[in-house]
Protein backbone atom coordinates (compact mmCIF):
# COMPACT_ATOMS: atom_id res chain seq x y z
CA UNK A 1 0.00 0.00 0.00
CA UNK A 2 2.85 2.41 0.81
CA UNK A 3 4.50 1.69 -2.53
CA UNK A 4 1.28 2.45 -4.40
CA UNK A 5 0.84 5.74 -2.55
CA UNK A 6 4.46 6.68 -3.27
CA UNK A 7 3.74 6.23 -6.99
CA UNK A 8 0.62 8.40 -6.73
CA UNK A 9 -1.83 5.51 -7.15
CA UNK A 10 -4.90 5.38 -4.95
CA UNK A 11 -5.71 1.91 -3.66
CA UNK A 12 -9.37 0.88 -3.94
CA UNK A 13 -9.70 -2.74 -2.84
CA UNK A 14 -12.75 -4.67 -3.99
CA UNK A 15 -14.63 -7.27 -2.03
CA UNK A 16 -13.81 -10.92 -2.80
CA UNK A 17 -16.16 -12.58 -5.33
CA UNK A 18 -17.59 -9.20 -6.36
CA UNK A 19 -16.76 -8.79 -10.08
CA UNK A 20 -19.25 -5.94 -10.54
CA UNK A 21 -17.01 -3.74 -8.38
CA UNK A 22 -14.22 -3.68 -10.96
CA UNK A 23 -15.79 -3.21 -14.37
CA UNK A 24 -12.50 -2.42 -16.15
CA UNK A 25 -10.85 -5.70 -15.16
CA UNK A 26 -14.01 -7.67 -15.91
CA UNK A 27 -14.28 -6.06 -19.35
CA UNK A 28 -10.65 -6.95 -20.18
CA UNK A 29 -11.02 -10.52 -18.92
CA UNK A 30 -14.21 -10.91 -20.97
CA UNK A 31 -12.47 -9.62 -24.10
CA UNK A 32 -9.57 -12.04 -23.61
CA UNK A 33 -11.96 -14.95 -23.18
CA UNK A 34 -14.29 -14.06 -26.10
CA UNK A 35 -11.63 -12.98 -28.61
CA UNK A 36 -8.84 -15.43 -27.75
CA UNK A 37 -9.23 -18.23 -25.24
CA UNK A 38 -12.64 -19.47 -26.45
CA UNK A 39 -10.96 -20.28 -29.81
CA UNK A 40 -7.61 -21.72 -28.71
CA UNK A 41 -6.71 -24.97 -26.98
CA UNK A 42 -3.74 -24.36 -24.71
CA UNK A 43 -1.23 -27.20 -24.82
CA UNK A 44 0.47 -26.27 -21.57
CA UNK A 45 1.55 -23.29 -19.52
CA UNK A 46 4.28 -22.16 -21.92
CA UNK A 47 1.89 -22.32 -24.89
CA UNK A 48 -0.78 -20.40 -22.96
CA UNK A 49 1.77 -17.70 -22.09
CA UNK A 50 2.78 -17.37 -25.78
CA UNK A 51 -0.88 -17.14 -26.84
CA UNK A 52 -1.65 -14.51 -24.22
CA UNK A 53 1.48 -12.50 -25.12
CA UNK A 54 0.54 -12.60 -28.79
CA UNK A 55 -3.01 -11.49 -27.94
CA UNK A 56 -1.71 -8.68 -25.70
CA UNK A 57 0.51 -7.42 -28.56
CA UNK A 58 -2.49 -7.56 -30.93
CA UNK A 59 -4.77 -5.84 -28.38
CA UNK A 60 -2.35 -2.96 -27.73
CA UNK A 61 -0.83 -2.47 -31.19
CA UNK A 62 -3.41 -3.49 -33.79
CA UNK A 63 -6.96 -3.88 -32.46
CA UNK A 64 -9.12 -0.79 -32.77
CA UNK A 65 -10.96 0.52 -29.72
CA UNK A 66 -14.16 2.56 -29.98
CA UNK A 67 -13.27 4.57 -26.87
CA UNK A 68 -10.01 5.65 -28.55
CA UNK A 69 -11.78 6.90 -31.70
CA UNK A 70 -10.99 3.63 -33.53
CA UNK A 71 -7.28 3.75 -32.74
CA UNK A 72 -5.13 1.27 -30.85
CA UNK A 73 -3.78 2.03 -27.35
CA UNK A 74 -0.32 2.38 -28.89
CA UNK A 75 -1.19 4.90 -31.59
CA UNK A 76 -0.03 4.42 -35.16
CA UNK A 77 0.06 6.73 -38.19
CA UNK A 78 -2.74 6.70 -40.76
CA UNK A 79 -1.65 4.93 -43.97
CA UNK A 80 -3.40 6.44 -47.00
CA UNK A 81 -1.54 4.95 -49.98
CA UNK A 82 -0.28 1.54 -51.02
CA UNK A 83 -1.70 -1.92 -51.48
CA UNK A 84 -3.38 -3.48 -48.46
CA UNK A 85 -1.75 -6.64 -47.09
CA UNK A 86 -2.98 -9.02 -44.40
CA UNK A 87 -0.86 -10.66 -41.70
CA UNK A 88 -2.43 -13.44 -39.61
CA UNK A 89 -2.23 -13.21 -35.82
CA UNK A 90 -2.78 -16.18 -33.50
CA UNK A 91 -2.83 -18.64 -36.38
CA UNK A 92 -5.38 -16.63 -38.37
CA UNK A 93 -7.81 -15.99 -35.51
CA UNK A 94 -7.21 -12.26 -36.03
CA UNK A 95 -5.51 -10.33 -38.82
CA UNK A 96 -3.46 -7.15 -39.10
CA UNK A 97 -4.29 -5.21 -42.23
CA UNK A 98 -1.77 -2.59 -43.33
CA UNK A 99 -0.73 -0.79 -46.46
CA UNK A 100 2.57 -1.89 -47.96
MIPA-822560 format. One record per residue: residue in one letter; chain; z, y, x of N, C-alpha, C in turn; residue number from 1. Coordinates in nm, 3 decimals. Example, Ala and Ser with C-alpha at 12.3 -4.5 7.8 and 13.67 -1.06 7.14 Angstrom:
residues 2
<r rest="a" kette="A" n_Z="0.780" n_Y="-0.569" n_X="1.319" ca_Z="0.780" ca_Y="-0.450" ca_X="1.230" c_Z="0.780" c_Y="-0.330" c_X="1.320" nr="1"/>
<r rest="s" kette="A" n_Z="0.708" n_Y="-0.225" n_X="1.285" ca_Z="0.714" ca_Y="-0.106" ca_X="1.367" c_Z="0.787" c_Y="0.003" c_X="1.290" nr="2"/>
//
This chain:
residues 100
<r rest="x" kette="A" n_Z="0.000" n_Y="-0.119" n_X="0.083" ca_Z="0.000" ca_Y="0.000" ca_X="0.000" c_Z="0.000" c_Y="0.125" c_X="0.087" nr="1"/>
<r rest="x" kette="A" n_Z="0.078" n_Y="0.124" n_X="0.195" ca_Z="0.081" ca_Y="0.241" ca_X="0.285" c_Z="-0.054" c_Y="0.264" c_X="0.349" nr="2"/>
<r rest="x" kette="A" n_Z="-0.122" n_Y="0.156" n_X="0.387" ca_Z="-0.253" ca_Y="0.169" ca_X="0.450" c_Z="-0.354" c_Y="0.230" c_X="0.353" nr="3"/>
<r rest="x" kette="A" n_Z="-0.350" n_Y="0.188" n_X="0.228" ca_Z="-0.440" ca_Y="0.245" ca_X="0.128" c_Z="-0.415" c_Y="0.394" c_X="0.111" nr="4"/>
<r rest="x" kette="A" n_Z="-0.290" n_Y="0.432" n_X="0.099" ca_Z="-0.255" ca_Y="0.574" ca_X="0.084" c_Z="-0.298" c_Y="0.655" c_X="0.204" nr="5"/>
<r rest="x" kette="A" n_Z="-0.286" n_Y="0.598" n_X="0.324" ca_Z="-0.327" ca_Y="0.668" ca_X="0.446" c_Z="-0.477" c_Y="0.694" c_X="0.446" nr="6"/>
<r rest="x" kette="A" n_Z="-0.554" n_Y="0.605" n_X="0.382" ca_Z="-0.699" ca_Y="0.623" ca_X="0.374" c_Z="-0.740" c_Y="0.709" c_X="0.255" nr="7"/>
<r rest="x" kette="A" n_Z="-0.642" n_Y="0.754" n_X="0.176" ca_Z="-0.673" ca_Y="0.840" ca_X="0.062" c_Z="-0.713" c_Y="0.763" c_X="-0.062" nr="8"/>
<r rest="x" kette="A" n_Z="-0.679" n_Y="0.635" n_X="-0.068" ca_Z="-0.715" ca_Y="0.551" ca_X="-0.183" c_Z="-0.591" c_Y="0.534" c_X="-0.269" nr="9"/>
<r rest="x" kette="A" n_Z="-0.607" n_Y="0.559" n_X="-0.398" ca_Z="-0.495" ca_Y="0.538" ca_X="-0.490" c_Z="-0.496" c_Y="0.393" c_X="-0.535" nr="10"/>
<r rest="x" kette="A" n_Z="-0.382" n_Y="0.330" n_X="-0.531" ca_Z="-0.366" ca_Y="0.191" ca_X="-0.571" c_Z="-0.338" c_Y="0.185" c_X="-0.721" nr="11"/>
<r rest="x" kette="A" n_Z="-0.418" n_Y="0.108" n_X="-0.794" ca_Z="-0.394" ca_Y="0.088" ca_X="-0.937" c_Z="-0.397" c_Y="-0.061" c_X="-0.964" nr="12"/>
<r rest="x" kette="A" n_Z="-0.285" n_Y="-0.129" n_X="-0.947" ca_Z="-0.284" ca_Y="-0.274" ca_X="-0.970" c_Z="-0.311" c_Y="-0.307" c_X="-1.116" nr="13"/>
<r rest="x" kette="A" n_Z="-0.375" n_Y="-0.420" n_X="-1.139" ca_Z="-0.399" ca_Y="-0.467" ca_X="-1.275" c_Z="-0.312" c_Y="-0.588" c_X="-1.300" nr="14"/>
<r rest="x" kette="A" n_Z="-0.285" n_Y="-0.613" n_X="-1.425" ca_Z="-0.203" ca_Y="-0.727" ca_X="-1.463" c_Z="-0.280" c_Y="-0.857" c_X="-1.438" nr="15"/>
<r rest="x" kette="A" n_Z="-0.211" n_Y="-0.964" n_X="-1.400" ca_Z="-0.280" ca_Y="-1.092" ca_X="-1.381" c_Z="-0.343" c_Y="-1.140" c_X="-1.512" nr="16"/>
<r rest="x" kette="A" n_Z="-0.460" n_Y="-1.203" n_X="-1.500" ca_Z="-0.533" ca_Y="-1.258" ca_X="-1.616" c_Z="-0.568" c_Y="-1.151" c_X="-1.718" nr="17"/>
<r rest="x" kette="A" n_Z="-0.599" n_Y="-1.031" n_X="-1.670" ca_Z="-0.636" ca_Y="-0.920" ca_X="-1.759" c_Z="-0.768" c_Y="-0.859" c_X="-1.712" nr="18"/>
<r rest="x" kette="A" n_Z="-0.881" n_Y="-0.929" n_X="-1.729" ca_Z="-1.008" ca_Y="-0.879" ca_X="-1.676" c_Z="-1.053" c_Y="-0.748" c_X="-1.738" nr="19"/>
<r rest="x" kette="A" n_Z="-1.011" n_Y="-0.717" n_X="-1.860" ca_Z="-1.054" ca_Y="-0.594" ca_X="-1.925" c_Z="-0.996" c_Y="-0.470" c_X="-1.857" nr="20"/>
<r rest="x" kette="A" n_Z="-0.898" n_Y="-0.489" n_X="-1.768" ca_Z="-0.838" ca_Y="-0.374" ca_X="-1.701" c_Z="-0.920" c_Y="-0.328" c_X="-1.580" nr="21"/>
<r rest="x" kette="A" n_Z="-1.014" n_Y="-0.407" n_X="-1.535" ca_Z="-1.096" ca_Y="-0.368" ca_X="-1.422" c_Z="-1.243" c_Y="-0.394" c_X="-1.455" nr="22"/>
<r rest="x" kette="A" n_Z="-1.300" n_Y="-0.305" n_X="-1.532" ca_Z="-1.437" ca_Y="-0.321" ca_X="-1.579" c_Z="-1.540" c_Y="-0.322" c_X="-1.467" nr="23"/>
<r rest="x" kette="A" n_Z="-1.518" n_Y="-0.247" n_X="-1.359" ca_Z="-1.615" ca_Y="-0.242" ca_X="-1.250" c_Z="-1.626" c_Y="-0.378" c_X="-1.181" nr="24"/>
<r rest="x" kette="A" n_Z="-1.513" n_Y="-0.438" n_X="-1.150" ca_Z="-1.516" ca_Y="-0.570" ca_X="-1.085" c_Z="-1.575" c_Y="-0.675" c_X="-1.178" nr="25"/>
<r rest="x" kette="A" n_Z="-1.539" n_Y="-0.669" n_X="-1.306" ca_Z="-1.591" ca_Y="-0.767" ca_X="-1.401" c_Z="-1.742" c_Y="-0.752" c_X="-1.417" nr="26"/>
<r rest="x" kette="A" n_Z="-1.791" n_Y="-0.630" n_X="-1.416" ca_Z="-1.935" ca_Y="-0.606" ca_X="-1.428" c_Z="-2.008" c_Y="-0.665" c_X="-1.307" nr="27"/>
<r rest="x" kette="A" n_Z="-1.956" n_Y="-0.642" n_X="-1.187" ca_Z="-2.018" ca_Y="-0.695" ca_X="-1.065" c_Z="-2.015" c_Y="-0.848" c_X="-1.065" nr="28"/>
<r rest="x" kette="A" n_Z="-1.902" n_Y="-0.906" n_X="-1.098" ca_Z="-1.892" ca_Y="-1.052" ca_X="-1.102" c_Z="-1.989" c_Y="-1.109" c_X="-1.204" nr="29"/>
<r rest="x" kette="A" n_Z="-2.001" n_Y="-1.046" n_X="-1.320" ca_Z="-2.097" ca_Y="-1.091" ca_X="-1.421" c_Z="-2.240" c_Y="-1.084" c_X="-1.372" nr="30"/>
<r rest="x" kette="A" n_Z="-2.274" n_Y="-0.975" n_X="-1.301" ca_Z="-2.410" ca_Y="-0.962" ca_X="-1.247" c_Z="-2.438" c_Y="-1.071" c_X="-1.144" nr="31"/>
<r rest="x" kette="A" n_Z="-2.342" n_Y="-1.099" n_X="-1.057" ca_Z="-2.361" ca_Y="-1.204" ca_X="-0.957" c_Z="-2.382" c_Y="-1.338" c_X="-1.025" nr="32"/>
<r rest="x" kette="A" n_Z="-2.302" n_Y="-1.367" n_X="-1.126" ca_Z="-2.318" ca_Y="-1.495" ca_X="-1.196" c_Z="-2.452" c_Y="-1.504" c_X="-1.268" nr="33"/>
<r rest="x" kette="A" n_Z="-2.487" n_Y="-1.402" n_X="-1.349" ca_Z="-2.610" ca_Y="-1.406" ca_X="-1.429" c_Z="-2.737" c_Y="-1.404" c_X="-1.343" nr="34"/>
<r rest="x" kette="A" n_Z="-2.739" n_Y="-1.319" n_X="-1.240" ca_Z="-2.861" ca_Y="-1.298" ca_X="-1.163" c_Z="-2.875" c_Y="-1.390" c_X="-1.042" nr="35"/>
<r rest="x" kette="A" n_Z="-2.769" n_Y="-1.462" n_X="-1.006" ca_Z="-2.775" ca_Y="-1.543" ca_X="-0.884" c_Z="-2.719" c_Y="-1.683" c_X="-0.905" nr="36"/>
<r rest="x" kette="A" n_Z="-2.590" n_Y="-1.693" n_X="-0.928" ca_Z="-2.524" ca_Y="-1.823" ca_X="-0.923" c_Z="-2.560" c_Y="-1.916" c_X="-1.039" nr="37"/>
<r rest="x" kette="A" n_Z="-2.603" n_Y="-1.861" n_X="-1.153" ca_Z="-2.645" ca_Y="-1.947" ca_X="-1.264" c_Z="-2.778" c_Y="-2.016" c_X="-1.234" nr="38"/>
<r rest="x" kette="A" n_Z="-2.848" n_Y="-1.975" n_X="-1.128" ca_Z="-2.981" ca_Y="-2.028" ca_X="-1.096" c_Z="-2.986" c_Y="-2.104" c_X="-0.965" nr="39"/>
<r rest="x" kette="A" n_Z="-2.873" n_Y="-2.112" n_X="-0.894" ca_Z="-2.871" ca_Y="-2.172" ca_X="-0.761" c_Z="-2.764" c_Y="-2.282" c_X="-0.757" nr="40"/>
<r rest="x" kette="A" n_Z="-2.797" n_Y="-2.393" n_X="-0.695" ca_Z="-2.698" ca_Y="-2.497" ca_X="-0.671" c_Z="-2.652" c_Y="-2.485" c_X="-0.526" nr="41"/>
<r rest="x" kette="A" n_Z="-2.526" n_Y="-2.452" n_X="-0.509" ca_Z="-2.471" ca_Y="-2.436" ca_X="-0.374" c_Z="-2.447" c_Y="-2.573" c_X="-0.313" nr="42"/>
<r rest="x" kette="A" n_Z="-2.493" n_Y="-2.592" n_X="-0.191" ca_Z="-2.482" ca_Y="-2.720" ca_X="-0.123" c_Z="-2.365" c_Y="-2.724" c_X="-0.026" nr="43"/>
<r rest="x" kette="A" n_Z="-2.273" n_Y="-2.634" n_X="-0.040" ca_Z="-2.157" ca_Y="-2.627" ca_X="0.047" c_Z="-2.116" c_Y="-2.483" c_X="0.067" nr="44"/>
<r rest="x" kette="A" n_Z="-2.004" n_Y="-2.464" n_X="0.135" ca_Z="-1.952" ca_Y="-2.329" ca_X="0.155" c_Z="-2.047" c_Y="-2.241" c_X="0.237" nr="45"/>
<r rest="x" kette="A" n_Z="-2.102" n_Y="-2.296" n_X="0.343" ca_Z="-2.192" ca_Y="-2.216" ca_X="0.428" c_Z="-2.317" c_Y="-2.175" c_X="0.350" nr="46"/>
<r rest="x" kette="A" n_Z="-2.371" n_Y="-2.265" n_X="0.271" ca_Z="-2.489" ca_Y="-2.232" ca_X="0.189" c_Z="-2.454" c_Y="-2.126" c_X="0.086" nr="47"/>
<r rest="x" kette="A" n_Z="-2.339" n_Y="-2.139" n_X="0.021" ca_Z="-2.296" ca_Y="-2.040" ca_X="-0.078" c_Z="-2.280" c_Y="-1.903" c_X="-0.012" nr="48"/>
<r rest="x" kette="A" n_Z="-2.224" n_Y="-1.898" n_X="0.107" ca_Z="-2.209" ca_Y="-1.770" ca_X="0.177" c_Z="-2.345" c_Y="-1.708" c_X="0.208" nr="49"/>
<r rest="x" kette="A" n_Z="-2.443" n_Y="-1.789" n_X="0.250" ca_Z="-2.578" ca_Y="-1.737" ca_X="0.278" c_Z="-2.643" c_Y="-1.685" c_X="0.151" nr="50"/>
<r rest="x" kette="A" n_Z="-2.628" n_Y="-1.757" n_X="0.041" ca_Z="-2.684" ca_Y="-1.714" ca_X="-0.088" c_Z="-2.621" c_Y="-1.582" c_X="-0.131" nr="51"/>
<r rest="x" kette="A" n_Z="-2.490" n_Y="-1.574" n_X="-0.124" ca_Z="-2.422" ca_Y="-1.451" ca_X="-0.165" c_Z="-2.455" c_Y="-1.333" c_X="-0.074" nr="52"/>
<r rest="x" kette="A" n_Z="-2.472" n_Y="-1.358" n_X="0.056" ca_Z="-2.512" ca_Y="-1.250" ca_X="0.148" c_Z="-2.653" c_Y="-1.202" c_X="0.117" nr="53"/>
<r rest="x" kette="A" n_Z="-2.742" n_Y="-1.296" n_X="0.090" ca_Z="-2.879" ca_Y="-1.260" ca_X="0.054" c_Z="-2.881" c_Y="-1.180" c_X="-0.077" nr="54"/>
<r rest="x" kette="A" n_Z="-2.800" n_Y="-1.221" n_X="-0.174" ca_Z="-2.794" ca_Y="-1.149" ca_X="-0.301" c_Z="-2.734" c_Y="-1.010" c_X="-0.280" nr="55"/>
<r rest="x" kette="A" n_Z="-2.631" n_Y="-0.998" n_X="-0.197" ca_Z="-2.570" ca_Y="-0.868" ca_X="-0.171" c_Z="-2.671" c_Y="-0.773" c_X="-0.106" nr="56"/>
<r rest="x" kette="A" n_Z="-2.751" n_Y="-0.824" n_X="-0.011" ca_Z="-2.856" ca_Y="-0.742" ca_X="0.051" c_Z="-2.957" c_Y="-0.697" c_X="-0.054" nr="57"/>
<r rest="x" kette="A" n_Z="-2.999" n_Y="-0.789" n_X="-0.140" ca_Z="-3.093" ca_Y="-0.756" ca_X="-0.249" c_Z="-3.031" c_Y="-0.651" c_X="-0.342" nr="58"/>
<r rest="x" kette="A" n_Z="-2.907" n_Y="-0.672" n_X="-0.382" ca_Z="-2.838" ca_Y="-0.584" ca_X="-0.477" c_Z="-2.826" c_Y="-0.442" c_X="-0.423" nr="59"/>
<r rest="x" kette="A" n_Z="-2.796" n_Y="-0.429" n_X="-0.294" ca_Z="-2.773" ca_Y="-0.296" ca_X="-0.235" c_Z="-2.899" c_Y="-0.228" c_X="-0.184" nr="60"/>
<r rest="x" kette="A" n_Z="-3.001" n_Y="-0.306" n_X="-0.145" ca_Z="-3.119" ca_Y="-0.247" ca_X="-0.083" c_Z="-3.242" c_Y="-0.243" c_X="-0.172" nr="61"/>
<r rest="x" kette="A" n_Z="-3.254" n_Y="-0.335" n_X="-0.267" ca_Z="-3.379" ca_Y="-0.349" ca_X="-0.341" c_Z="-3.362" c_Y="-0.326" c_X="-0.491" nr="62"/>
<r rest="x" kette="A" n_Z="-3.262" n_Y="-0.388" n_X="-0.550" ca_Z="-3.246" ca_Y="-0.388" ca_X="-0.696" c_Z="-3.223" c_Y="-0.247" c_X="-0.748" nr="63"/>
<r rest="x" kette="A" n_Z="-3.294" n_Y="-0.211" n_X="-0.854" ca_Z="-3.277" ca_Y="-0.079" ca_X="-0.912" c_Z="-3.156" c_Y="-0.079" c_X="-1.004" nr="64"/>
<r rest="x" kette="A" n_Z="-3.090" n_Y="0.035" n_X="-1.013" ca_Z="-2.972" ca_Y="0.052" ca_X="-1.096" c_Z="-2.996" c_Y="0.170" c_X="-1.189" nr="65"/>
<r rest="x" kette="A" n_Z="-2.976" n_Y="0.149" n_X="-1.318" ca_Z="-2.998" ca_Y="0.256" ca_X="-1.416" c_Z="-2.906" c_Y="0.375" c_X="-1.391" nr="66"/>
<r rest="x" kette="A" n_Z="-2.782" n_Y="0.348" n_X="-1.350" ca_Z="-2.687" ca_Y="0.457" ca_X="-1.327" c_Z="-2.724" c_Y="0.542" c_X="-1.206" nr="67"/>
<r rest="x" kette="A" n_Z="-2.811" n_Y="0.489" n_X="-1.119" ca_Z="-2.855" ca_Y="0.565" ca_X="-1.001" c_Z="-2.997" c_Y="0.619" c_X="-1.020" nr="68"/>
<r rest="x" kette="A" n_Z="-3.036" n_Y="0.638" n_X="-1.145" ca_Z="-3.170" ca_Y="0.690" ca_X="-1.178" c_Z="-3.278" c_Y="0.598" c_X="-1.122" nr="69"/>
<r rest="x" kette="A" n_Z="-3.259" n_Y="0.468" n_X="-1.142" ca_Z="-3.353" ca_Y="0.363" ca_X="-1.099" c_Z="-3.375" c_Y="0.359" c_X="-0.949" nr="70"/>
<r rest="x" kette="A" n_Z="-3.270" n_Y="0.387" n_X="-0.874" ca_Z="-3.274" ca_Y="0.375" ca_X="-0.728" c_Z="-3.174" c_Y="0.267" c_X="-0.688" nr="71"/>
<r rest="x" kette="A" n_Z="-3.180" n_Y="0.224" n_X="-0.565" ca_Z="-3.085" ca_Y="0.127" ca_X="-0.513" c_Z="-2.966" c_Y="0.201" c_X="-0.453" nr="72"/>
<r rest="x" kette="A" n_Z="-2.849" n_Y="0.136" n_X="-0.439" ca_Z="-2.735" ca_Y="0.203" ca_X="-0.378" c_Z="-2.765" c_Y="0.258" c_X="-0.239" nr="73"/>
<r rest="x" kette="A" n_Z="-2.842" n_Y="0.186" n_X="-0.159" ca_Z="-2.889" ca_Y="0.238" ca_X="-0.032" c_Z="-3.028" c_Y="0.294" c_X="-0.060" nr="74"/>
<r rest="x" kette="A" n_Z="-3.036" n_Y="0.425" n_X="-0.074" ca_Z="-3.159" ca_Y="0.490" ca_X="-0.119" c_Z="-3.276" c_Y="0.463" c_X="-0.024" nr="75"/>
<r rest="x" kette="A" n_Z="-3.395" n_Y="0.465" n_X="-0.081" ca_Z="-3.516" ca_Y="0.442" ca_X="-0.003" c_Z="-3.622" c_Y="0.543" c_X="-0.046" nr="76"/>
<r rest="x" kette="A" n_Z="-3.718" n_Y="0.574" n_X="0.041" ca_Z="-3.819" ca_Y="0.673" ca_X="0.006" c_Z="-3.917" c_Y="0.618" c_X="-0.098" nr="77"/>
<r rest="x" kette="A" n_Z="-3.975" n_Y="0.707" n_X="-0.175" ca_Z="-4.076" ca_Y="0.670" ca_X="-0.274" c_Z="-4.206" c_Y="0.643" c_X="-0.199" nr="78"/>
<r rest="x" kette="A" n_Z="-4.270" n_Y="0.530" n_X="-0.228" ca_Z="-4.397" ca_Y="0.493" ca_X="-0.165" c_Z="-4.507" c_Y="0.515" c_X="-0.268" nr="79"/>
<r rest="x" kette="A" n_Z="-4.598" n_Y="0.608" n_X="-0.241" ca_Z="-4.700" ca_Y="0.644" ca_X="-0.340" c_Z="-4.837" c_Y="0.585" c_X="-0.311" nr="80"/>
<r rest="x" kette="A" n_Z="-4.864" n_Y="0.546" n_X="-0.187" ca_Z="-4.998" ca_Y="0.495" ca_X="-0.154" c_Z="-4.987" c_Y="0.360" c_X="-0.086" nr="81"/>
<r rest="x" kette="A" n_Z="-5.096" n_Y="0.285" n_X="-0.093" ca_Z="-5.102" ca_Y="0.154" ca_X="-0.028" c_Z="-5.105" c_Y="0.042" c_X="-0.130" nr="82"/>
<r rest="x" kette="A" n_Z="-5.143" n_Y="-0.074" n_X="-0.084" ca_Z="-5.148" ca_Y="-0.192" ca_X="-0.170" c_Z="-5.006" c_Y="-0.246" c_X="-0.189" nr="83"/>
<r rest="x" kette="A" n_Z="-4.977" n_Y="-0.295" n_X="-0.308" ca_Z="-4.846" ca_Y="-0.348" ca_X="-0.338" c_Z="-4.837" c_Y="-0.493" c_X="-0.293" nr="84"/>
<r rest="x" kette="A" n_Z="-4.731" n_Y="-0.526" n_X="-0.218" ca_Z="-4.709" ca_Y="-0.664" ca_X="-0.175" c_Z="-4.575" c_Y="-0.711" c_X="-0.230" nr="85"/>
<r rest="x" kette="A" n_Z="-4.561" n_Y="-0.842" n_X="-0.243" ca_Z="-4.440" ca_Y="-0.902" ca_X="-0.298" c_Z="-4.376" c_Y="-0.992" c_X="-0.193" nr="86"/>
<r rest="x" kette="A" n_Z="-4.244" n_Y="-0.980" n_X="-0.178" ca_Z="-4.170" ca_Y="-1.066" ca_X="-0.086" c_Z="-4.062" c_Y="-1.137" c_X="-0.165" nr="87"/>
<r rest="x" kette="A" n_Z="-4.062" n_Y="-1.272" n_X="-0.166" ca_Z="-3.961" ca_Y="-1.344" ca_X="-0.243" c_Z="-3.822" c_Y="-1.333" c_X="-0.180" nr="88"/>
<r rest="x" kette="A" n_Z="-3.722" n_Y="-1.325" n_X="-0.265" ca_Z="-3.582" ca_Y="-1.321" ca_X="-0.223" c_Z="-3.511" c_Y="-1.435" c_X="-0.294" nr="89"/>
<r rest="x" kette="A" n_Z="-3.423" n_Y="-1.504" n_X="-0.223" ca_Z="-3.350" ca_Y="-1.618" ca_X="-0.278" c_Z="-3.446" c_Y="-1.726" c_X="-0.329" nr="90"/>
<r rest="x" kette="A" n_Z="-3.545" n_Y="-1.757" n_X="-0.248" ca_Z="-3.638" ca_Y="-1.864" ca_X="-0.283" c_Z="-3.728" c_Y="-1.831" c_X="-0.401" nr="91"/>
<r rest="x" kette="A" n_Z="-3.750" n_Y="-1.703" n_X="-0.429" ca_Z="-3.837" ca_Y="-1.663" ca_X="-0.538" c_Z="-3.762" c_Y="-1.629" c_X="-0.666" nr="92"/>
<r rest="x" kette="A" n_Z="-3.630" n_Y="-1.636" n_X="-0.664" ca_Z="-3.551" ca_Y="-1.599" ca_X="-0.781" c_Z="-3.570" c_Y="-1.451" c_X="-0.812" nr="93"/>
<r rest="x" kette="A" n_Z="-3.575" n_Y="-1.370" n_X="-0.709" ca_Z="-3.603" ca_Y="-1.226" ca_X="-0.721" c_Z="-3.715" c_Y="-1.192" c_X="-0.623" nr="94"/>
<r rest="x" kette="A" n_Z="-3.774" n_Y="-1.075" n_X="-0.641" ca_Z="-3.882" ca_Y="-1.033" ca_X="-0.551" c_Z="-3.862" c_Y="-0.887" c_X="-0.511" nr="95"/>
<r rest="x" kette="A" n_Z="-3.910" n_Y="-0.854" n_X="-0.393" ca_Z="-3.910" ca_Y="-0.715" ca_X="-0.346" c_Z="-4.055" c_Y="-0.671" c_X="-0.342" nr="96"/>
<r rest="x" kette="A" n_Z="-4.088" n_Y="-0.574" n_X="-0.425" ca_Z="-4.223" ca_Y="-0.521" ca_X="-0.429" c_Z="-4.227" c_Y="-0.391" c_X="-0.350" nr="97"/>
<r rest="x" kette="A" n_Z="-4.322" n_Y="-0.380" n_X="-0.259" ca_Z="-4.333" ca_Y="-0.259" ca_X="-0.177" c_Z="-4.479" c_Y="-0.236" c_X="-0.146" nr="98"/>
<r rest="x" kette="A" n_Z="-4.509" n_Y="-0.114" n_X="-0.113" ca_Z="-4.646" ca_Y="-0.079" ca_X="-0.073" c_Z="-4.660" c_Y="-0.101" c_X="0.078" nr="99"/>
<r rest="x" kette="A" n_Z="-4.772" n_Y="-0.161" n_X="0.115" ca_Z="-4.796" ca_Y="-0.189" ca_X="0.257" c_Z="-4.862" c_Y="-0.072" c_X="0.326" nr="100"/>
//
